């Protein structure tokens, strides 16, 4: 962290962290424990700044060095961390893996420091922390817009816009927004989400701000939990629906999964001319297999990059740098 930034982070070259941040990181589970060297976060310093100087967040946003959304390579590598805002804290069998804020911030700072990583997607609280830590200079910043569809809730598909508004993204000088669009033909909440999504796409286009739309067709299992349908037909339909929302698609990007059968992706991605990025999903038992799926889909002309979170931030071996570097190498 550069001198003069608030938040009190420092860089550790291995060894045990000390102070308040050390207490937070020491509580990690052994499985997936973050490997040094990593930057430890002074949690008490962040809290102190938030309590005494809340205006420091806006000041840090105003100072932030910006860059184009897409650089010379034409590719994007974005690290995602907006899961906690809708109560989705689990990584694999670790139900509260993303709940430790100092730990999450350390993982994010490490990922953002790796060559080839373009930026981050997160909710306001996480991005505010990263601003205070000075971690967002020359990075693409995506604000997460609708987090109202809490994981496991009966109203999960009535996914209201409880996060960044278009005016917030504009005011803070962020680079784009992201929204989740899950559609269950049997759930009326999906219609409300569809309509509000279309209006937000309009508002973003009026401001000439890109918005990344993450569409799924889904249905509820017998136990009430939601399942995203990753068949070729379902992903094709979700792309077609998302591409047609709003009065202009000029600033719309898609954030899409790899289909159950990766060989179907070429045909599926012919559904739209909108630029797309691939999403990562949860940590896979076969992470090498996930990398291979991404590698194949990244060869398609509309696929411009990756937006991946848990599988890079919480790899089973704890080596965030290696996981991120592997993903960057796919581009």
CORFEN-V537877 format. One line per field, one symbol per residue. ss: DSSP state (H for helix, E for strand, - for the rest). psi: psi as a letter, one per 40 degrees, with the letter a starting at -180 (. if undefined). burial: I if it has 24 or more other C-alpha atoms within 12 Angstrom, else O. A space follows every 50 residues. Layout:
ss->???
psi->???
burial->???
//
This chain:
ss->---------EEE------HHHHHHH------------EEE--HHHHHHHH HH---HHHHHHHH------------EEEEEE-HHHH----E--E------ HHHHHHHHHHHHH-----EEEE-HHHHHHHHH-------EEEEE------ ---------------HHHHHH----EEEEEEEE-----HHHHHHHHHHHH HHHHHH---EEEEEEEEEEE-----EEE---HHHHHHHHHHHH------- -EEEEE-----HHHHHHHHHH----EEEE-------HHHHHHHHHHH--- --EEEEEE-HHHH------HHHHHHHHHHH-
psi->hiieiidfiihhgaaiiiaddddddeeiidhehhiiiihihgdddddddd ddgdedddddddehhiiidhadeeihhhhhfeddefegeihbehdfdedh ddddddddddddeihehdaihiidddddddddefeehfihhhhhdheegh heidfdeggigeahiddddddefidiiiihghhheehddddddddddddd ddddddefhihhhgiihiihideeiihhhfiddddddddddddeiiehed ehiihiihidhdeeddddeediehiiiiidaihidgdddddddddddeei deheaihhcdeddfideegddddddddddd.
burial->IOOOIIIIIIIOOOOOIOOOIIOIIOOIIOOIIIIOIIIIIIIOIIIOIO OOOOOIIIOIIOOIOOOIIIOOOOIIIIIIIIIIIIOIIOIOOOOOIIII IIIIIIIIIIIIIIOIIIIIIIIIIIIIIIIIIIIIIIIIIIIIIIIIII IOOOIIIIIIIIIIIIIIIIOIIIIIIIIIIIIIOOOOIIOIIIIIIIII IIIIIOIOIIIIIIIIIIIIOOOOOIOIIIIIOIIIIIIIIIIIIIOIII IIIIIIIIIOOIOIIIOIIOIIOIIIIIIIIIIOOOIOOIIOIIIIIIOI OIIIIIIIIIIIIIIIOIIIIIIIIIIIOII
//
